[in-house]
Amino acid sequence: MPEGQEKAAAETKAKGGTTKNRHDFVEGDRYAPAPESTDHVSLKDSYDLFIGGEWVRAPKRIETINPATGEVLSEVAEAGPRMVDRAVSAARQAYDKTWSKMSGRERGKYLFRLARLIQERAREFAVVETMDGGKPIRESRDIDLPLVASHFFYYAGWADKLDYAFPGRRARSLGVAGQVIPWNFPLLMAAWKLAPALACGNTVVLKPAETTPLTALKLAELIEEAGFPPGVVNIITGAGKTGRNLVRHPDVDKVAFTGSTEVGKMIQKDLAGTGRRYTLELGGKAANIIFDDAAVNQAVEGIVNGIFFNQGHVCCAGSRLFVQEGIADAVVRKLKRRMESLVLGDPLDKNTDIGAINSQEQLERIKVLVDAGNEEGAKCWQSGQRLPRKGFWFKPTIFTECAQSHRIVQKEIFGPVLAIQTFRTPEEAVEKANNTPYGLSGGVWTDKGSKIFKITSQIRAGVLWANTFNKFDPGSPFGGYKESGIGREGGLQGLASYLDLH
Amino acid sequence: MSTKKRLAVNKTYKLYLGGKFPRTESGRYYELNGRKGALLANVSRASRKDFRNAVVAARKAWPGWDGATAHLRGQILYRVAEILEGRSEQFEEELRAQGTTPAAARKEVTTAIDLLVHYAGWTDKYQSLFSSVNPVSSPYFNFSMPESTGVVAAIAPEESGLLGLCSVIAPILAGGSTSVILASHTRPLCAITLAEVLNSSDVPGGVVNILTGFRDELLSQFAEHMDVNALLICSDDEKEIKLVQERAVENLKRVISHVDGPLAESPYHILDFQEIKTTWHPVGV
């Protein structure tokens, strides 16, 4: 067992969890440690760039650490402008020579094959995802990896059916796609980007985030194993500069980016006048609205899932809670009790609900905004979990008595921090919910069907969850209104981003 | 009938803003001359303030137009075509005055009318084309459907004073968005006459706002305004397109560009000003 894990296990023991029944949830007791085994995981000490079907060495290296322990997991290359160029031209060559000429059926078969390989090694990938990113193994194992495999499986099936997707139009691939993805769902975002791009006949240069490059690089190994023609998928690692070089590369026909609204705007500006296509999946500040006729216990579970899923590192997180006045006290009371029962600690432990914050930098960002919440007069409450000594951690946090102008209400925090406000009428809830430049997602909780249709249609956001939250599926389009992005990923609508329709 | 020459009553061309026909708040104008140099009109030269007022009117009108039934939007668009048909001679005359040949003018008017009829028929159909029920692998009912983008700012094509303008307005109207349009600088007459048609066809005030003036002066304002959701530009000038795309970044506007207007009728021009919303709900008892 790695050192960090041992410590985390020791900590859990110290909380007195070893003797309790693991299903004894209500009393808020801790569980016996149940760490996922890491002995079947193969990680190299060092990874190169995957370009043109080969592993290419770049001189500059970046270390990638386990945010839960601080230990170095591996080092990866930092691709400079020349490497970006090399990757784009490998993708171009593969597009011209093989991929664009291949029938959709054959393209699809490669993707099916990849989906199968992912399924076979899902557990290993889940463990690496958790080690590199800090998310609970329960999530990487039960949510990320199944969605990754099914995303490839879903789009594999589209590859030979593209002419049926858009009535009256013929579909043609675009060329080389440059894709830059974030650190919150590293492998899942890679799947969201790669699967539709490849199914539509494009070749790809993908850049994973600098803090979470490992699963994308391991995916490159699977792409090799699946026998993809060299250059169809190129995976280059590096920081923001590498990403910027990629999206600005003149031979990239299509840019796909998931990340902050700030960077998204820079990309839109960089691409102005170039005629190149782009899709952007950016920040959010979702409103989760609880009406007084909602099933309150379910709603509380939904609030918890909405904001504490993946430590709140979720662009569609339900980070603004609106509770109808009559039930506000009860909801907040129940929410606090539920938050006390969350298990915070070793992300590799199967009982863990709240894992590590992804990086020091992100932890600082969260702290700055939480401080702002306190300074501006909102009332802060945190649950009582003890934080591990090493690594980056933040307690589940809620703010009450928030005003619309507070920064914790306006800014995307991207951490386990919830801003709670109350409302009296549905009109007030809708107005407050829409009072944001973002428009990615939203939640509505009520037992009344007609109210659901009314409110979900009035919230200006791309994904609405009614009596649920944070659900994803390859067949379900995802993406934002307003400053949360342009374009959709997933489903039939997600194909349009990678096709020239004529 | 009197044989004496009657003095014609000339029309004053003003702006169309919030369902009314005001002069520009700036009091400015530019001269529009006909083929032989005769003054056709003192055209209102809209200011940035006029544009901002127009956006306010468009935003105010949006919930009503977006919330109108698809059937009603179709009826109103068809009504626009009807009224335009009845006034086709006036449009032909204006086109001719601005330099179009009689045959081309006739064709432009009839094509514009037919285009409006085409889009009138789309208002209650594109939703079915672009919606989907998505088979998710969990006990949820999941569907996606288009919703109107909101307020669209549009720079109409310079060359085609009526048809180009209608090809810009019709898909935006059909899809439930409201708009602020900058008419052709050199062929502005039909735009204001079309505003009269819209005004008498039950298109609610503020749903379409039409400005006349100078492109250079208004272009960046169209692209920058924070309460505009999408921008349509008809231009073949790469510098102009680059400029508006750069300025559109601040609130992440959707930017659509055409060289000479979306002249080919297509529901995909409606889709350009739609957002896809996906809704989830648990299935259970």
Interface residues (C-beta under 8 A of the other chain):
Chain A: S150 F166 P167 G168 R169 T261 G264 K265 Q268 K269 L271 A272 G273 L280 L282 P437 I452 T456 S457 R460 A461 G462 V463 L464 W465 A466 N467 T468 K471 D473 G475 S476 P477 F478 G479 Y481 K482 E483 G485 I486 R488 G491 L492 Q493 L501
Chain B: L129 F130 S132 N134 P135 V136 S137 S138 Y140 N142 S144 E147 G150 N229 E238 K239 I241 K242 L243 Q245 E246 A248 V249 E250 N251 L252 R254 S266 P267 Y268 E275 I276 K277 T278 T279 W280 H281 P282
